[in-house]
Amino acid sequence: MGDPRQAALDMVQRDEIDIFTIWLRYFAYGGDADELDFEAGIYGLLGLDEYDALILSWVVEELSAQ
């Protein structure tokens, strides 16, 4: 998988899912960014560290398989 932020943003733009739902799953997997910082990270306004990007990639993979 490429950049999980872009994959998540693509899903949001195609109205497959909303950012809040992605954030909830990210948070459930152990991500620690609050909802606002997470959304800023998805849109590229803030960076995601390696750990958060890994968690987001798990979430995107799970959501893509549904």
Phi, psi and omega in degrees: 000143177283222181288117181294335177296316180293320178297318178295317179297320177299318179296320179293316182293333176273006180058032176280331184197161177256162183296324180301317180294319177298315180299318179302315180293319177302313180296321179296329178278358176113005176293147185243004177286141175286171187301318182293314178295323178298313180298319177298324177293320179298319182276002176082011179279333174231152177277158171250132177288173186301319180295313180295323177296322178296314178299316179298323179295323176297316181297314181298318178299315180298314182292326179291332182280349183280000000 
